[in-house]
Amino acid sequence: MDLAGLLKSQFLCHLIFCYVFIASGLIINTVQLFTLLLWPINKQLFRKINCRLSYCISSQLVMLLEWWSGTECTIFTDPRAYPKYGKENAIVVLNHKFEIDFLCGWSLSERFGLLGGSKVLAKKELAYVPIIGWMWYFTEMVFCSRKWEQDRKTVATSLQHLRDYPEKYFFLIHCEGTRFTEKKHEISMQVARAKGLPRLKHHLLPRTKGFAITVRSLRNVVSAVYDCTLNFRNNENPTLLGVLNGKKYHADLYVRRIPLEDIPEDDDRCSAWLHKLYQEKDAFQEEYYRTGTFPETPMVPPRRPWTLVNWLFWASLVLYPFFQFLVSMIRSGSSLTLASFILVFFVASMGVRWMIGVTEIDKGSAYGNSDSKQKQND
């Protein structure tokens, strides 16, 4: 391991990243709270400000992927469609197989300048999580409870609010609903057999109702669906801990631009269309495993410097007073003070490890439990 690699693997570096993220995130959340005063006066100004505040948080995670770990991403796409990326609203359909596939979706948004305004369909519980969850609340993310009778109206209402959104955005959606594991895949294919649907080898059965209501609600506002199939070279299995340790991965992303007018408006036909799309995604993934490449022309969108600039700004803002406090505490020579600091350091280290642990694939969802089998109705 070279010197840079050794440095990146040190826990002290990880703790600095976490401190900057937490401290700056709470500051930004506080500023976002005060922007609520703008909502009744100028809703569009409120939205534009919060897009930029959101970028200050989410870009820190993208910085880790692109600048700290140096992960490379090659896009395989039609050169005729490429100039439209970043110039239009789009629904981005991502496969859900890797721990960092959400981060790759954010990186895609960042490369085309849409990270601040990009949206996701997220679990309702995440809205109560400090920093990212609160940030999503202020940027009007769409939250769902995964209970269709409750989501039917709430999701549709939230999507309707995005029809007059003043910023361009990608709406990222994982139609599989949870990350791929062999156990989840087995359960999913049991559902497929019961419904007479074709077997998928590399994906879970897509949940069609959320996709159908998204397409219906955003029609004439969103120009296209970007079908994205992600894989990593050399059988790499990327993890958030690997990114934090500075490990470099090599992502390949196949992107197909499908005009929204080509997608049926009727819910049943839209659902059938999505099932067909996932059969095609499965074939693309199979071809990748066989040949090591996707179809179409490989392109590498340049990484932008703003994620790094943003992190350096917040690091300089919050680290200086922290180090001043640390030096004064050490100079005090109090054994009680030093013991308290060591305890805080230990608790922080356990907290960091816990946050990383909850992203592991085998802890990602209760999909496939006996009660969920009965509720898998789409």
Order of alpha helices (4+ residues) and beta strands (2+ residues): alpha-alpha-alpha-beta-beta-alpha-beta-alpha-beta-alpha-beta-alpha-alpha-beta-alpha-beta-alpha-beta-alpha-alpha-alpha
